[in-house]
Amino acid sequence: MSILMQTLQKVVNEVSCDVPLWSKSKLGRMRCRWSLFSILIGFAAAVPLMLTLGSAGASEPDTTELTVAVAILPPFVLRQNGQLTGFAIDLWNAVASRMKVKTNYQVTYGAPSLFDAVRFKRADVIGTPVVITEARDEEFDFSLPIIQAGLQIMVRDTGETPTQNPLADLLGLLFFKTMLLWLGIALVLILVPAHLVWLLERGRRDGMISNSKYIPGIFEAMYWAISGLTAQPQDMPHQWLARVFSVFWMFAGVVFVAFYTAQLTTALTVRQIQGAINGPDDLAGKRIGTLANSFAVDYLRSQNVQIQEFHEPGPLLQALQARNIDAVIYTAPVLMYYAAHEGKGLVKLVGPEFYLAPIAFGFQFGSPLVRKVNHALLALRENGTYQQLYHRWFGVP
């Protein structure tokens, strides 16, 4: 206020009238008084505005505090010794330092909570980076991508490695449980009629089995039984009872082959569906787990898989170990970190990284923070800070 009064006094002193105040000219005195009155009115109108601006400037803090919503998702965000750390936390702290702002981290649970925090203005920034999709871009703004990542498949580590030997694959198909069971049934169906025909035909000069001895006569009978079971051309016995049995045996062989073929086809189909997952092409018919409302859900809905969504990583990983799901599909860096740390020896990653997409910080739509954060991110890339953080958490880029 004293500054305003001094300024007013200075202006009044500098105001000159064509006629002094003590002049006997009435017109001169009126003109001078009107000039002074106009100056006073102008200052009176400007004082409230100047006081308001001065008060606002005085109340503005030296630094701004931003609320950043995060969810625990290693290696982007994790808690160590009671403190938040991770690639996204370290990177945001560097951004905030460059912007000269303070950060108040707000820990939430899952992607829906992250988006709700910004959507309802409980937070200024989504600090756990999220995948940029078309649907999300219509509602939120995003920074420049802080990393480019795709999806990865994680399965239980059984200690076995997939074989690439065709002979081993063939032997595996020939001697799995269902196949061996039917071979046992076929052996019984061969031995019983073979002994019956041997008893009826042995030693007959005009018979199918000329040798009366058990060996090698039984082998001749077994050949006849095998031929009949597989509906192949065979010799016809000469003894009338053996001939009747032979006709019956040909029909029995047709039924056996039909049943065997149906059972083998079913078993092989089930084996194929329940086989090992070695990449995206093996997902059809499998039970796949992922986090709810994640980028992976959009991809899995376009595939022929059974999707199970979990709201937190813990239950998702427990379901994999309990064999309630066949595999987990999620953002590659997250699964890579888990497989190399807590899940080492329990899980493994299979197949290539696929369905690449940009991952970034999120903001309210139209937020002025986006430009400032992008400027800081570019500066951190230019001065090497980003590369150092990336190397720390992911290895050499």
C-alpha positions in Angstrom: 0.0 0.0 0.0 2.9 2.4 0.8 4.2 1.8 -2.7 0.8 2.7 -4.2 0.7 6.0 -2.2 4.2 6.9 -3.2 3.3 6.4 -6.8 0.2 8.4 -6.5 2.0 11.3 -4.8 4.6 11.3 -7.5 2.0 11.4 -10.3 0.1 14.2 -8.5 3.3 16.3 -8.1 4.1 15.9 -11.8 0.6 17.0 -12.9 0.7 20.5 -14.3 -2.2 22.7 -15.1 -2.3 25.5 -17.5 -3.6 27.7 -14.7 -2.3 27.4 -11.1 -4.8 26.5 -8.3 -4.5 30.0 -6.9 -5.4 31.6 -10.2 -8.4 33.8 -10.2 -9.5 32.1 -13.5 -12.5 29.9 -12.5 -12.1 27.8 -15.8 -8.5 27.1 -15.1 -9.1 26.0 -11.5 -11.9 23.6 -12.8 -9.7 22.0 -15.4 -6.9 21.3 -12.9 -9.2 19.9 -10.3 -10.8 17.6 -13.0 -7.4 16.2 -14.0 -6.5 15.4 -10.4 -9.9 13.8 -9.9 -9.5 11.6 -12.9 -6.1 10.4 -11.7 -7.6 9.5 -8.2 -10.5 7.6 -9.8 -8.1 5.5 -12.0 -5.9 4.6 -9.0 -9.0 3.7 -7.0 -10.1 1.2 -9.6 -6.6 -0.3 -10.0 -5.9 -0.8 -6.3 -8.2 -3.9 -5.8 -6.8 -5.6 -8.9 -3.2 -4.9 -7.9 -3.9 -6.1 -4.3 -5.4 -9.4 -5.6 -2.5 -10.1 -7.9 -0.1 -9.3 -5.2 -1.9 -11.6 -2.8 -2.0 -14.5 -5.3 1.7 -14.1 -6.0 2.5 -14.1 -2.3 0.4 -17.3 -1.7 1.9 -19.4 -4.5 4.4 -21.9 -3.2 7.9 -22.1 -4.6 7.3 -25.8 -5.7 4.2 -27.6 -6.8 3.2 -31.0 -5.5 1.8 -33.6 -7.9 -0.2 -36.7 -6.9 1.0 -39.7 -8.8 -1.1 -42.9 -8.7 1.0 -46.1 -8.9 0.3 -49.9 -8.5 2.9 -52.4 -7.5 4.1 -54.0 -10.7 7.8 -55.0 -10.8 10.1 -53.9 -12.3 8.2 -50.7 -13.0 7.0 -50.2 -9.4 8.0 -52.3 -6.4 8.4 -51.8 -2.7 11.8 -52.4 -1.0 12.4 -51.8 2.6 9.2 -49.8 2.8 10.2 -47.5 0.0 8.9 -47.4 -3.6 11.4 -48.0 -6.3 11.5 -49.5 -9.8 12.1 -48.2 -13.3 9.0 -46.1 -13.5 9.6 -44.6 -10.0 13.2 -43.7 -10.7 12.3 -42.3 -14.1 9.4 -40.2 -12.7 11.6 -38.9 -9.8 14.1 -37.7 -12.4 11.3 -36.1 -14.4 9.9 -34.4 -11.2 13.3 -33.1 -10.3 13.8 -31.6 -13.7 10.3 -30.0 -13.5 11.1 -28.8 -9.9 8.0 -30.4 -8.5 7.3 -32.6 -5.5 5.6 -36.0 -5.8 3.0 -37.5 -3.5 2.7 -41.2 -4.5 -0.7 -42.8 -4.1 -0.6 -46.6 -4.1 -3.6 -48.2 -5.7 -4.4 -51.8 -6.8 -4.7 -52.8 -10.5 -5.2 -50.9 -13.7 -8.9 -49.9 -13.0 -7.8 -48.1 -9.8 -5.0 -46.3 -11.7 -7.4 -45.0 -14.4 -10.1 -44.1 -11.8 -7.7 -42.1 -9.8 -6.9 -39.8 -12.7 -10.5 -40.0 -14.2 -12.0 -38.7 -11.0 -9.1 -36.2 -10.4 -7.8 -37.9 -7.2 -4.4 -38.0 -8.9 -2.6 -35.9 -11.5 -0.5 -38.7 -13.1 -0.6 -42.5 -13.7 2.9 -43.3 -12.5 2.8 -47.1 -13.3 3.2 -46.9 -17.1 0.3 -48.3 -19.1 -0.1 -49.5 -22.7 -1.5 -46.8 -25.0 -4.5 -48.1 -26.8 -7.1 -46.4 -29.1 -9.8 -46.6 -26.4 -7.6 -45.2 -23.7 -6.3 -42.4 -26.0 -9.9 -41.2 -26.4 -10.2 -40.6 -22.6 -6.7 -39.9 -21.4 -3.6 -38.1 -22.5 -0.2 -39.9 -22.5 3.4 -38.9 -22.4 6.0 -39.9 -24.9 6.5 -43.7 -24.6 9.0 -44.6 -21.9 9.4 -48.1 -23.3 8.3 -50.3 -26.2 7.1 -53.8 -25.0 5.0 -56.6 -26.1 3.3 -59.6 -24.6 5.0 -62.8 -23.4 3.9 -66.3 -22.4 4.9 -67.7 -19.1 4.3 -71.4 -18.1 5.3 -73.7 -15.2 8.9 -74.9 -15.4 8.7 -78.6 -15.3 12.4 -79.1 -16.1 11.6 -80.6 -19.4 12.7 -79.2 -22.7 10.6 -79.6 -25.9 11.9 -82.2 -28.2 12.6 -81.5 -31.9 13.3 -85.1 -32.8 10.7 -86.5 -35.2 11.5 -90.1 -34.2 11.0 -89.3 -30.6 7.7 -87.6 -31.3 6.5 -90.7 -33.3 7.6 -93.1 -30.5 5.8 -90.9 -28.0 2.6 -91.2 -30.1 2.9 -95.0 -30.5 3.5 -95.8 -26.9 1.4 -93.4 -24.8 -1.1 -94.9 -22.3 -4.2 -95.2 -24.6 -2.2 -96.8 -27.4 -0.6 -99.4 -25.1 -4.0 -100.2 -23.6 -5.5 -101.0 -27.0 -2.4 -103.0 -28.1 -3.0 -105.1 -25.0 -6.6 -105.7 -25.9 -5.6 -106.7 -29.4 -3.0 -109.2 -28.1 -5.7 -110.9 -26.1 -8.0 -110.9 -29.1 -5.3 -112.5 -31.2 -4.2 -115.2 -28.8 -7.6 -116.6 -27.9 -8.9 -117.3 -31.5 -5.4 -118.4 -32.6 -5.4 -121.2 -30.0 -8.9 -122.2 -30.9 -8.1 -122.4 -34.7 -4.8 -124.3 -33.9 -6.7 -126.9 -31.9 -9.3 -127.4 -34.8 -6.8 -127.2 -37.7 -3.6 -128.7 -36.4 -2.2 -131.8 -38.2 -4.8 -131.8 -41.0 -3.3 -132.5 -44.4 -5.8 -130.3 -46.1 -6.0 -127.8 -43.1 -4.7 -124.3 -42.8 -2.2 -125.4 -40.1 -0.3 -128.4 -41.3 2.1 -128.7 -38.4 0.6 -130.4 -35.4 3.3 -129.1 -33.0 2.5 -126.1 -30.8 5.5 -124.3 -32.1 5.6 -123.3 -35.0 1.9 -124.2 -35.5 0.7 -121.5 -33.1 2.5 -118.8 -35.1 0.6 -119.8 -38.2 -2.6 -119.5 -36.2 -1.6 -116.1 -34.8 -1.0 -114.9 -38.4 -4.5 -115.9 -39.3 -5.9 -114.2 -36.2 -4.0 -111.0 -36.9 -5.2 -111.0 -40.5 -8.8 -111.4 -39.5 -8.5 -108.7 -36.8 -7.2 -106.1 -39.3 -9.6 -107.2 -42.0 -6.8 -108.3 -44.3 -7.0 -111.3 -46.8 -6.5 -114.5 -45.0 -6.5 -118.3 -45.5 -9.8 -120.0 -44.9 -9.8 -122.9 -42.4 -11.1 -126.3 -43.8 -12.6 -127.6 -40.6 -16.3 -126.5 -40.7 -16.4 -125.2 -37.1 -13.2 -123.2 -37.7 -14.8 -121.8 -40.9 -17.9 -120.5 -39.0 -15.6 -119.0 -36.4 -13.5 -117.4 -39.2 -16.5 -115.6 -40.6 -17.5 -114.3 -37.2 -13.9 -113.2 -36.7 -13.8 -111.1 -39.8 -16.9 -109.1 -38.6 -15.3 -108.8 -35.2 -12.1 -107.4 -36.8 -14.1 -104.7 -38.6 -15.7 -103.6 -35.3 -12.4 -103.6 -33.5 -10.6 -101.5 -36.1 -13.5 -99.0 -36.1 -13.4 -98.6 -32.3 -9.6 -98.5 -32.2 -9.5 -95.8 -34.8 -12.1 -93.7 -33.0 -10.4 -94.0 -29.6 -6.9 -93.3 -31.1 -8.2 -90.2 -32.9 -9.9 -88.9 -29.7 -6.8 -89.6 -27.6 -4.5 -87.8 -30.1 -6.8 -84.8 -30.2 -6.9 -84.5 -26.5 -3.1 -84.9 -26.3 -2.6 -82.2 -28.8 -4.9 -79.8 -27.0 -3.2 -80.5 -23.6 0.3 -80.5 -25.0 3.1 -78.1 -24.2 2.8 -74.4 -24.9 5.9 -73.2 -26.9 4.5 -70.0 -28.4 1.4 -68.1 -29.5 0.5 -70.8 -32.0 -0.1 -73.3 -29.2 -2.7 -71.2 -27.3 -5.8 -72.6 -28.9 -8.1 -74.2 -26.3 -5.8 -73.4 -23.4 -6.7 -71.8 -20.1 -4.9 -68.5 -20.1 -4.6 -66.1 -17.1 -3.9 -62.4 -17.2 -4.6 -59.2 -15.2 -8.1 -57.7 -15.6 -8.5 -54.7 -17.9 -5.0 -55.1 -19.2 -3.7 -54.8 -22.7 -3.4 -58.6 -22.8 -7.2 -59.1 -22.4 -7.9 -57.3 -25.7 -5.5 -59.6 -27.5 -6.7 -62.8 -25.9 -10.4 -62.0 -26.7 -9.4 -62.3 -30.4 -7.9 -65.8 -29.8 -9.6 -69.2 -29.3 -8.6 -69.4 -25.6 -10.3 -69.6 -22.2 -9.5 -66.3 -20.4 -9.3 -66.0 -16.7 -8.9 -62.4 -15.4 -7.3 -61.6 -12.0 -7.2 -58.2 -10.3 -3.8 -58.7 -8.7 -0.6 -60.4 -9.7 -0.4 -62.6 -6.6 -3.5 -64.7 -7.2 -2.6 -64.9 -10.9 0.8 -66.5 -10.2 -0.7 -68.8 -7.6 -3.3 -70.1 -10.1 -0.4 -71.0 -12.5 1.4 -72.9 -9.9 -1.8 -74.7 -8.8 -2.4 -75.7 -12.4 -5.7 -73.9 -12.5 -4.5 -72.2 -15.7 -2.1 -73.4 -18.3 -0.2 -70.2 -18.9 0.1 -66.5 -18.1 0.2 -63.8 -20.8 1.2 -60.3 -19.8 3.6 -57.5 -20.6 7.0 -59.0 -21.3 9.2 -56.9 -18.9 6.9 -57.8 -15.9 7.1 -61.5 -16.6 10.8 -61.4 -17.4 11.5 -59.8 -14.0 9.3 -62.3 -12.1 10.9 -65.3 -13.9 14.4 -64.0 -13.0 13.6 -63.3 -9.3 10.7 -64.7 -7.3 9.7 -67.3 -9.9 13.2 -68.5 -10.7 13.0 -72.3 -11.1 9.2 -72.3 -10.9 8.3 -70.7 -14.2 9.8 -70.0 -17.6 9.1 -67.8 -20.6 8.4 -69.5 -23.9 8.0 -68.2 -27.4 8.9 -64.8 -28.8 7.7 -61.4 -27.5 4.7 -60.4 -29.6 2.1 -57.7 -30.1 4.4 -54.8 -29.4 2.9 -51.6 -28.1 4.1 -48.2 -26.5 3.9 -47.8 -22.7 3.8 -44.4 -21.1 2.7 -42.2 -18.2 -1.0 -41.2 -18.2 -2.8 -37.9 -17.5 -6.2 -36.3 -17.5 -7.4 -35.4 -20.9 -6.0 -32.0 -21.9 -3.6 -31.8 -18.9 -0.9 -29.1 -19.3 1.5 -31.5 -17.6 1.9 -33.6 -20.7 4.1 -31.0 -22.5 6.2 -30.4 -19.5 6.7 -34.1 -18.8 7.6 -34.7 -22.5 10.1 -31.9 -22.4 11.7 -33.5 -19.3 11.7 -37.0 -20.8 13.5 -35.7 -23.9 16.1 -33.9 -21.8 16.7 -37.1 -19.8 17.3 -39.1 -23.0 19.7 -36.5 -24.3 21.8 -36.3 -21.1 22.0 -40.1 -20.7 19.9 -40.5 -17.5 17.2 -42.6 -19.3 19.8 -45.0 -20.6 21.4 -45.4 -17.1 18.0 -46.2 -15.6 17.1 -48.6 -18.4 20.4 -50.4 -18.0 19.9 -50.7 -14.2 16.5 -52.4 -14.5 16.5 -54.2 -17.9 20.2 -54.5 -18.9 21.8 -52.8 -21.9 19.1 -51.4 -24.3 
